[in-house]
Amino acid sequence: MSGDEVAAIQALEQFVLYTGIRPTDEQYQQAAAFARAG
């Protein structure tokens, strides 16, 4: 597992804790790709 993957998972869980909404896997993958392209 790379550092990028860990950061994306942490961001996902923070989003869920803050909003109470869990994005779909497709949304998560798109957000992670966007962050990596940075």
mmCIF entry with sequence, helices, sheets and N, C-alpha, C, O atoms, coordinates in Angstrom:
data_MODEL
# 
_entry.id   MODEL 
# 
_entity.id                         1 
_entity.type                       polymer 
_entity.pdbx_number_of_molecules   1 
# 
_entity_poly.entity_id                      1 
_entity_poly.type                           'polypeptide(L)' 
_entity_poly.nstd_linkage                   no 
_entity_poly.nstd_monomer                   no 
_entity_poly.pdbx_seq_one_letter_code       MSGDEVAAIQALEQFVLYTGIRPTDEQYQQAAAFARAG 
_entity_poly.pdbx_seq_one_letter_code_can   MSGDEVAAIQALEQFVLYTGIRPTDEQYQQAAAFARAG 
_entity_poly.pdbx_strand_id                 A 
# 
loop_
_entity_poly_seq.entity_id 
_entity_poly_seq.num 
_entity_poly_seq.mon_id 
_entity_poly_seq.hetero 
1 1  MET n 
1 2  SER n 
1 3  GLY n 
1 4  ASP n 
1 5  GLU n 
1 6  VAL n 
1 7  ALA n 
1 8  ALA n 
1 9  ILE n 
1 10 GLN n 
1 11 ALA n 
1 12 LEU n 
1 13 GLU n 
1 14 GLN n 
1 15 PHE n 
1 16 VAL n 
1 17 LEU n 
1 18 TYR n 
1 19 THR n 
1 20 GLY n 
1 21 ILE n 
1 22 ARG n 
1 23 PRO n 
1 24 THR n 
1 25 ASP n 
1 26 GLU n 
1 27 GLN n 
1 28 TYR n 
1 29 GLN n 
1 30 GLN n 
1 31 ALA n 
1 32 ALA n 
1 33 ALA n 
1 34 PHE n 
1 35 ALA n 
1 36 ARG n 
1 37 ALA n 
1 38 GLY n 
# 
_struct_asym.id          A 
_struct_asym.entity_id   1 
# 
loop_
_struct_conf.conf_type_id 
_struct_conf.id 
_struct_conf.pdbx_PDB_helix_id 
_struct_conf.beg_label_comp_id 
_struct_conf.beg_label_asym_id 
_struct_conf.beg_label_seq_id 
_struct_conf.pdbx_beg_PDB_ins_code 
_struct_conf.end_label_comp_id 
_struct_conf.end_label_asym_id 
_struct_conf.end_label_seq_id 
_struct_conf.pdbx_end_PDB_ins_code 
_struct_conf.beg_auth_comp_id 
_struct_conf.beg_auth_asym_id 
_struct_conf.beg_auth_seq_id 
_struct_conf.end_auth_comp_id 
_struct_conf.end_auth_asym_id 
_struct_conf.end_auth_seq_id 
_struct_conf.pdbx_PDB_helix_class 
_struct_conf.details 
_struct_conf.pdbx_PDB_helix_length 
HELX_P HELX_P1 AA1 GLY A 3  ? THR A 19 ? GLY A 3  THR A 19 1 ? 17 
HELX_P HELX_P2 AA2 ASP A 25 ? ALA A 37 ? ASP A 25 ALA A 37 1 ? 13 
# 
_struct_conf_type.id          HELX_P 
_struct_conf_type.criteria    ? 
_struct_conf_type.reference   ? 
# 
loop_
_atom_site.group_PDB 
_atom_site.id 
_atom_site.type_symbol 
_atom_site.label_atom_id 
_atom_site.label_alt_id 
_atom_site.label_comp_id 
_atom_site.label_asym_id 
_atom_site.label_entity_id 
_atom_site.label_seq_id 
_atom_site.pdbx_PDB_ins_code 
_atom_site.Cartn_x 
_atom_site.Cartn_y 
_atom_site.Cartn_z 
_atom_site.occupancy 
_atom_site.B_iso_or_equiv 
_atom_site.pdbx_formal_charge 
_atom_site.auth_seq_id 
_atom_site.auth_comp_id 
_atom_site.auth_asym_id 
_atom_site.auth_atom_id 
_atom_site.pdbx_PDB_model_num 
ATOM 1   N N  . MET A 1 1  ? 0.854   -1.171 0.000   1.00 0.00 ? 1  MET A N  1 
ATOM 2   C CA . MET A 1 1  ? 0.000   0.000  0.000   1.00 0.00 ? 1  MET A CA 1 
ATOM 3   C C  . MET A 1 1  ? 0.898   1.231  0.000   1.00 0.00 ? 1  MET A C  1 
ATOM 4   O O  . MET A 1 1  ? 1.806   1.360  0.820   1.00 0.00 ? 1  MET A O  1 
ATOM 5   N N  . SER A 1 2  ? 0.625   2.119  -0.925  1.00 0.00 ? 2  SER A N  1 
ATOM 6   C CA . SER A 1 2  ? 1.447   3.322  -1.047  1.00 0.00 ? 2  SER A CA 1 
ATOM 7   C C  . SER A 1 2  ? 0.935   4.429  -0.128  1.00 0.00 ? 2  SER A C  1 
ATOM 8   O O  . SER A 1 2  ? -0.171  4.358  0.408   1.00 0.00 ? 2  SER A O  1 
ATOM 9   N N  . GLY A 1 3  ? 1.753   5.426  0.033   1.00 0.00 ? 3  GLY A N  1 
ATOM 10  C CA . GLY A 1 3  ? 1.356   6.577  0.832   1.00 0.00 ? 3  GLY A CA 1 
ATOM 11  C C  . GLY A 1 3  ? 0.153   7.295  0.244   1.00 0.00 ? 3  GLY A C  1 
ATOM 12  O O  . GLY A 1 3  ? -0.697  7.806  0.975   1.00 0.00 ? 3  GLY A O  1 
ATOM 13  N N  . ASP A 1 4  ? 0.086   7.331  -1.093  1.00 0.00 ? 4  ASP A N  1 
ATOM 14  C CA . ASP A 1 4  ? -1.064  7.957  -1.751  1.00 0.00 ? 4  ASP A CA 1 
ATOM 15  C C  . ASP A 1 4  ? -2.358  7.228  -1.409  1.00 0.00 ? 4  ASP A C  1 
ATOM 16  O O  . ASP A 1 4  ? -3.393  7.853  -1.178  1.00 0.00 ? 4  ASP A O  1 
ATOM 17  N N  . GLU A 1 5  ? -2.288  5.904  -1.380  1.00 0.00 ? 5  GLU A N  1 
ATOM 18  C CA . GLU A 1 5  ? -3.480  5.113  -1.051  1.00 0.00 ? 5  GLU A CA 1 
ATOM 19  C C  . GLU A 1 5  ? -3.914  5.361  0.388   1.00 0.00 ? 5  GLU A C  1 
ATOM 20  O O  . GLU A 1 5  ? -5.104  5.499  0.668   1.00 0.00 ? 5  GLU A O  1 
ATOM 21  N N  . VAL A 1 6  ? -2.953  5.419  1.292   1.00 0.00 ? 6  VAL A N  1 
ATOM 22  C CA . VAL A 1 6  ? -3.264  5.673  2.704   1.00 0.00 ? 6  VAL A CA 1 
ATOM 23  C C  . VAL A 1 6  ? -3.910  7.046  2.857   1.00 0.00 ? 6  VAL A C  1 
ATOM 24  O O  . VAL A 1 6  ? -4.902  7.190  3.571   1.00 0.00 ? 6  VAL A O  1 
ATOM 25  N N  . ALA A 1 7  ? -3.355  8.047  2.193   1.00 0.00 ? 7  ALA A N  1 
ATOM 26  C CA . ALA A 1 7  ? -3.910  9.400  2.278   1.00 0.00 ? 7  ALA A CA 1 
ATOM 27  C C  . ALA A 1 7  ? -5.335  9.445  1.726   1.00 0.00 ? 7  ALA A C  1 
ATOM 28  O O  . ALA A 1 7  ? -6.198  10.116 2.292   1.00 0.00 ? 7  ALA A O  1 
ATOM 29  N N  . ALA A 1 8  ? -5.582  8.736  0.628   1.00 0.00 ? 8  ALA A N  1 
ATOM 30  C CA . ALA A 1 8  ? -6.922  8.723  0.035   1.00 0.00 ? 8  ALA A CA 1 
ATOM 31  C C  . ALA A 1 8  ? -7.922  8.042  0.962   1.00 0.00 ? 8  ALA A C  1 
ATOM 32  O O  . ALA A 1 8  ? -9.052  8.510  1.105   1.00 0.00 ? 8  ALA A O  1 
ATOM 33  N N  . ILE A 1 9  ? -7.519  6.947  1.588   1.00 0.00 ? 9  ILE A N  1 
ATOM 34  C CA . ILE A 1 9  ? -8.409  6.243  2.519   1.00 0.00 ? 9  ILE A CA 1 
ATOM 35  C C  . ILE A 1 9  ? -8.701  7.117  3.733   1.00 0.00 ? 9  ILE A C  1 
ATOM 36  O O  . ILE A 1 9  ? -9.839  7.181  4.197   1.00 0.00 ? 9  ILE A O  1 
ATOM 37  N N  . GLN A 1 10 ? -7.674  7.788  4.245   1.00 0.00 ? 10 GLN A N  1 
ATOM 38  C CA . GLN A 1 10 ? -7.881  8.674  5.390   1.00 0.00 ? 10 GLN A CA 1 
ATOM 39  C C  . GLN A 1 10 ? -8.822  9.816  5.027   1.00 0.00 ? 10 GLN A C  1 
ATOM 40  O O  . GLN A 1 10 ? -9.695  10.181 5.815   1.00 0.00 ? 10 GLN A O  1 
ATOM 41  N N  . ALA A 1 11 ? -8.644  10.375 3.840   1.00 0.00 ? 11 ALA A N  1 
ATOM 42  C CA . ALA A 1 11 ? -9.525  11.458 3.394   1.00 0.00 ? 11 ALA A CA 1 
ATOM 43  C C  . ALA A 1 11 ? -10.963 10.966 3.272   1.00 0.00 ? 11 ALA A C  1 
ATOM 44  O O  . ALA A 1 11 ? -11.900 11.669 3.650   1.00 0.00 ? 11 ALA A O  1 
ATOM 45  N N  . LEU A 1 12 ? -11.132 9.764  2.747   1.00 0.00 ? 12 LEU A N  1 
ATOM 46  C CA . LEU A 1 12 ? -12.470 9.183  2.623   1.00 0.00 ? 12 LEU A CA 1 
ATOM 47  C C  . LEU A 1 12 ? -13.128 9.055  3.991   1.00 0.00 ? 12 LEU A C  1 
ATOM 48  O O  . LEU A 1 12 ? -14.274 9.465  4.177   1.00 0.00 ? 12 LEU A O  1 
ATOM 49  N N  . GLU A 1 13 ? -12.407 8.491  4.938   1.00 0.00 ? 13 GLU A N  1 
ATOM 50  C CA . GLU A 1 13 ? -12.985 8.282  6.268   1.00 0.00 ? 13 GLU A CA 1 
ATOM 51  C C  . GLU A 1 13 ? -13.271 9.608  6.964   1.00 0.00 ? 13 GLU A C  1 
ATOM 52  O O  . GLU A 1 13 ? -14.262 9.719  7.685   1.00 0.00 ? 13 GLU A O  1 
ATOM 53  N N  . GLN A 1 14 ? -12.427 10.612 6.762   1.00 0.00 ? 14 GLN A N  1 
ATOM 54  C CA . GLN A 1 14 ? -12.688 11.933 7.336   1.00 0.00 ? 14 GLN A CA 1 
ATOM 55  C C  . GLN A 1 14 ? -13.955 12.533 6.736   1.00 0.00 ? 14 GLN A C  1 
ATOM 56  O O  . GLN A 1 14 ? -14.754 13.144 7.445   1.00 0.00 ? 14 GLN A O  1 
ATOM 57  N N  . PHE A 1 15 ? -14.137 12.359 5.427   1.00 0.00 ? 15 PHE A N  1 
ATOM 58  C CA . PHE A 1 15 ? -15.339 12.848 4.759   1.00 0.00 ? 15 PHE A CA 1 
ATOM 59  C C  . PHE A 1 15 ? -16.579 12.189 5.345   1.00 0.00 ? 15 PHE A C  1 
ATOM 60  O O  . PHE A 1 15 ? -17.580 12.854 5.611   1.00 0.00 ? 15 PHE A O  1 
ATOM 61  N N  . VAL A 1 16 ? -16.506 10.873 5.545   1.00 0.00 ? 16 VAL A N  1 
ATOM 62  C CA . VAL A 1 16 ? -17.645 10.136 6.105   1.00 0.00 ? 16 VAL A CA 1 
ATOM 63  C C  . VAL A 1 16 ? -17.951 10.630 7.517   1.00 0.00 ? 16 VAL A C  1 
ATOM 64  O O  . VAL A 1 16 ? -19.113 10.854 7.855   1.00 0.00 ? 16 VAL A O  1 
ATOM 65  N N  . LEU A 1 17 ? -16.924 10.801 8.339   1.00 0.00 ? 17 LEU A N  1 
ATOM 66  C CA . LEU A 1 17 ? -17.143 11.265 9.707   1.00 0.00 ? 17 LEU A CA 1 
ATOM 67  C C  . LEU A 1 17 ? -17.739 12.670 9.734   1.00 0.00 ? 17 LEU A C  1 
ATOM 68  O O  . LEU A 1 17 ? -18.590 12.971 10.572  1.00 0.00 ? 17 LEU A O  1 
ATOM 69  N N  . TYR A 1 18 ? -17.298 13.521 8.826   1.00 0.00 ? 18 TYR A N  1 
ATOM 70  C CA . TYR A 1 18 ? -17.753 14.911 8.806   1.00 0.00 ? 18 TYR A CA 1 
ATOM 71  C C  . TYR A 1 18 ? -19.166 15.048 8.256   1.00 0.00 ? 18 TYR A C  1 
ATOM 72  O O  . TYR A 1 18 ? -19.966 15.827 8.775   1.00 0.00 ? 18 TYR A O  1 
ATOM 73  N N  . THR A 1 19 ? -19.477 14.285 7.198   1.00 0.00 ? 19 THR A N  1 
ATOM 74  C CA . THR A 1 19 ? -20.758 14.469 6.511   1.00 0.00 ? 19 THR A CA 1 
ATOM 75  C C  . THR A 1 19 ? -21.790 13.391 6.817   1.00 0.00 ? 19 THR A C  1 
ATOM 76  O O  . THR A 1 19 ? -22.990 13.617 6.658   1.00 0.00 ? 19 THR A O  1 
ATOM 77  N N  . GLY A 1 20 ? -21.329 12.216 7.256   1.00 0.00 ? 20 GLY A N  1 
ATOM 78  C CA . GLY A 1 20 ? -22.242 11.098 7.459   1.00 0.00 ? 20 GLY A CA 1 
ATOM 79  C C  . GLY A 1 20 ? -22.625 10.416 6.156   1.00 0.00 ? 20 GLY A C  1 
ATOM 80  O O  . GLY A 1 20 ? -23.509 9.559  6.134   1.00 0.00 ? 20 GLY A O  1 
ATOM 81  N N  . ILE A 1 21 ? -21.963 10.794 5.074   1.00 0.00 ? 21 ILE A N  1 
ATOM 82  C CA . ILE A 1 21 ? -22.254 10.238 3.749   1.00 0.00 ? 21 ILE A CA 1 
ATOM 83  C C  . ILE A 1 21 ? -21.036 9.467  3.267   1.00 0.00 ? 21 ILE A C  1 
ATOM 84  O O  . ILE A 1 21 ? -19.914 9.973  3.312   1.00 0.00 ? 21 ILE A O  1 
ATOM 85  N N  . ARG A 1 22 ? -21.261 8.229  2.801   1.00 0.00 ? 22 ARG A N  1 
ATOM 86  C CA . ARG A 1 22 ? -20.159 7.437  2.245   1.00 0.00 ? 22 ARG A CA 1 
ATOM 87  C C  . ARG A 1 22 ? -20.251 7.474  0.723   1.00 0.00 ? 22 ARG A C  1 
ATOM 88  O O  . ARG A 1 22 ? -21.222 6.981  0.148   1.00 0.00 ? 22 ARG A O  1 
ATOM 89  N N  . PRO A 1 23 ? -19.239 8.059  0.065   1.00 0.00 ? 23 PRO A N  1 
ATOM 90  C CA . PRO A 1 23 ? -19.237 8.087  -1.399  1.00 0.00 ? 23 PRO A CA 1 
ATOM 91  C C  . PRO A 1 23 ? -19.204 6.673  -1.979  1.00 0.00 ? 23 PRO A C  1 
ATOM 92  O O  . PRO A 1 23 ? -18.759 5.726  -1.329  1.00 0.00 ? 23 PRO A O  1 
ATOM 93  N N  . THR A 1 24 ? -19.682 6.555  -3.207  1.00 0.00 ? 24 THR A N  1 
ATOM 94  C CA . THR A 1 24 ? -19.606 5.269  -3.893  1.00 0.00 ? 24 THR A CA 1 
ATOM 95  C C  . THR A 1 24 ? -18.145 4.962  -4.204  1.00 0.00 ? 24 THR A C  1 
ATOM 96  O O  . THR A 1 24 ? -17.287 5.842  -4.141  1.00 0.00 ? 24 THR A O  1 
ATOM 97  N N  . ASP A 1 25 ? -17.878 3.717  -4.536  1.00 0.00 ? 25 ASP A N  1 
ATOM 98  C CA . ASP A 1 25 ? -16.512 3.339  -4.895  1.00 0.00 ? 25 ASP A CA 1 
ATOM 99  C C  . ASP A 1 25 ? -16.042 4.120  -6.118  1.00 0.00 ? 25 ASP A C  1 
ATOM 100 O O  . ASP A 1 25 ? -14.878 4.513  -6.198  1.00 0.00 ? 25 ASP A O  1 
ATOM 101 N N  . GLU A 1 26 ? -16.944 4.343  -7.067  1.00 0.00 ? 26 GLU A N  1 
ATOM 102 C CA . GLU A 1 26 ? -16.576 5.110  -8.265  1.00 0.00 ? 26 GLU A CA 1 
ATOM 103 C C  . GLU A 1 26 ? -16.188 6.546  -7.892  1.00 0.00 ? 26 GLU A C  1 
ATOM 104 O O  . GLU A 1 26 ? -15.205 7.076  -8.411  1.00 0.00 ? 26 GLU A O  1 
ATOM 105 N N  . GLN A 1 27 ? -16.949 7.169  -7.005  1.00 0.00 ? 27 GLN A N  1 
ATOM 106 C CA . GLN A 1 27 ? -16.625 8.523  -6.565  1.00 0.00 ? 27 GLN A CA 1 
ATOM 107 C C  . GLN A 1 27 ? -15.283 8.551  -5.847  1.00 0.00 ? 27 GLN A C  1 
ATOM 108 O O  . GLN A 1 27 ? -14.483 9.464  -6.052  1.00 0.00 ? 27 GLN A O  1 
ATOM 109 N N  . TYR A 1 28 ? -15.038 7.555  -5.008  1.00 0.00 ? 28 TYR A N  1 
ATOM 110 C CA . TYR A 1 28 ? -13.762 7.465  -4.299  1.00 0.00 ? 28 TYR A CA 1 
ATOM 111 C C  . TYR A 1 28 ? -12.609 7.343  -5.293  1.00 0.00 ? 28 TYR A C  1 
ATOM 112 O O  . TYR A 1 28 ? -11.598 8.033  -5.155  1.00 0.00 ? 28 TYR A O  1 
ATOM 113 N N  . GLN A 1 29 ? -12.751 6.477  -6.286  1.00 0.00 ? 29 GLN A N  1 
ATOM 114 C CA . GLN A 1 29 ? -11.688 6.276  -7.275  1.00 0.00 ? 29 GLN A CA 1 
ATOM 115 C C  . GLN A 1 29 ? -11.435 7.556  -8.068  1.00 0.00 ? 29 GLN A C  1 
ATOM 116 O O  . GLN A 1 29 ? -10.283 7.892  -8.343  1.00 0.00 ? 29 GLN A O  1 
ATOM 117 N N  . GLN A 1 30 ? -12.483 8.263  -8.435  1.00 0.00 ? 30 GLN A N  1 
ATOM 118 C CA . GLN A 1 30 ? -12.329 9.517  -9.173  1.00 0.00 ? 30 GLN A CA 1 
ATOM 119 C C  . GLN A 1 30 ? -11.623 10.569 -8.322  1.00 0.00 ? 30 GLN A C  1 
ATOM 120 O O  . GLN A 1 30 ? -10.751 11.286 -8.815  1.00 0.00 ? 30 GLN A O  1 
ATOM 121 N N  . ALA A 1 31 ? -11.992 10.663 -7.062  1.00 0.00 ? 31 ALA A N  1 
ATOM 122 C CA . ALA A 1 31 ? -11.360 11.634 -6.172  1.00 0.00 ? 31 ALA A CA 1 
ATOM 123 C C  . ALA A 1 31 ? -9.889  11.298 -5.944  1.00 0.00 ? 31 ALA A C  1 
ATOM 124 O O  . ALA A 1 31 ? -9.044  12.192 -5.921  1.00 0.00 ? 31 ALA A O  1 
ATOM 125 N N  . ALA A 1 32 ? -9.583  10.017 -5.775  1.00 0.00 ? 32 ALA A N  1 
ATOM 126 C CA . ALA A 1 32 ? -8.196  9.600  -5.571  1.00 0.00 ? 32 ALA A CA 1 
ATOM 127 C C  . ALA A 1 32 ? -7.361  9.899  -6.814  1.00 0.00 ? 32 ALA A C  1 
ATOM 128 O O  . ALA A 1 32 ? -6.224  10.355 -6.697  1.00 0.00 ? 32 ALA A O  1 
ATOM 129 N N  . ALA A 1 33 ? -7.909  9.648  -7.996  1.00 0.00 ? 33 ALA A N  1 
ATOM 130 C CA . ALA A 1 33 ? -7.190  9.937  -9.240  1.00 0.00 ? 33 ALA A CA 1 
ATOM 131 C C  . ALA A 1 33 ? -6.960  11.439 -9.388  1.00 0.00 ? 33 ALA A C  1 
ATOM 132 O O  . ALA A 1 33 ? -5.886  11.863 -9.814  1.00 0.00 ? 33 ALA A O  1 
ATOM 133 N N  . PHE A 1 34 ? -7.952  12.236 -9.041  1.00 0.00 ? 34 PHE A N  1 
ATOM 134 C CA . PHE A 1 34 ? -7.827  13.691 -9.104  1.00 0.00 ? 34 PHE A CA 1 
ATOM 135 C C  . PHE A 1 34 ? -6.728  14.173 -8.161  1.00 0.00 ? 34 PHE A C  1 
ATOM 136 O O  . PHE A 1 34 ? -5.923  15.030 -8.528  1.00 0.00 ? 34 PHE A O  1 
ATOM 137 N N  . ALA A 1 35 ? -6.693  13.626 -6.953  1.00 0.00 ? 35 ALA A N  1 
ATOM 138 C CA . ALA A 1 35 ? -5.680  14.020 -5.970  1.00 0.00 ? 35 ALA A CA 1 
ATOM 139 C C  . ALA A 1 35 ? -4.279  13.640 -6.439  1.00 0.00 ? 35 ALA A C  1 
ATOM 140 O O  . ALA A 1 35 ? -3.332  14.404 -6.253  1.00 0.00 ? 35 ALA A O  1 
ATOM 141 N N  . ARG A 1 36 ? -4.145  12.466 -7.046  1.00 0.00 ? 36 ARG A N  1 
ATOM 142 C CA . ARG A 1 36 ? -2.831  12.035 -7.540  1.00 0.00 ? 36 ARG A CA 1 
ATOM 143 C C  . ARG A 1 36 ? -2.353  12.911 -8.697  1.00 0.00 ? 36 ARG A C  1 
ATOM 144 O O  . ARG A 1 36 ? -1.154  13.139 -8.851  1.00 0.00 ? 36 ARG A O  1 
ATOM 145 N N  . ALA A 1 37 ? -3.288  13.399 -9.507  1.00 0.00 ? 37 ALA A N  1 
ATOM 146 C CA . ALA A 1 37 ? -2.927  14.224 -10.662 1.00 0.00 ? 37 ALA A CA 1 
ATOM 147 C C  . ALA A 1 37 ? -2.436  15.605 -10.228 1.00 0.00 ? 37 ALA A C  1 
ATOM 148 O O  . ALA A 1 37 ? -1.717  16.282 -10.962 1.00 0.00 ? 37 ALA A O  1 
ATOM 149 N N  . GLY A 1 38 ? -2.837  16.006 -9.026  1.00 0.00 ? 38 GLY A N  1 
ATOM 150 C CA . GLY A 1 38 ? -2.571  17.216 -8.362  1.00 0.00 ? 38 GLY A CA 1 
ATOM 151 C C  . GLY A 1 38 ? -1.780  18.286 -8.798  1.00 0.00 ? 38 GLY A C  1 
ATOM 152 O O  . GLY A 1 38 ? -1.646  19.285 -8.091  1.00 0.00 ? 38 GLY A O  1 
# 
